[in-house]
Amino acid sequence: MDRMHEYHNKLEDEGYIAEDGEPLKCQHCNNKSFVEKDSYFECVGRVEYTLVCDKCNEFAGHWAYGYWQIN
């Protein structure tokens, strides 16, 4: 198992992300509330956006074209 896969599993086990990578709580302050920012739209609708923590304003994840990117 590679390190990135292990990291993903650890975050999932600790309740920070869902199985698909969607952020569930902030990795910095454990807050469960997020704000969507920087939405990008194409003719099919929204194709990208960023989630930041509603409490500490830290980056939580970026969704683009059906996939999540986290730190």
Order of alpha helices (4+ residues) and beta strands (2+ residues): alpha-beta-beta-beta-beta
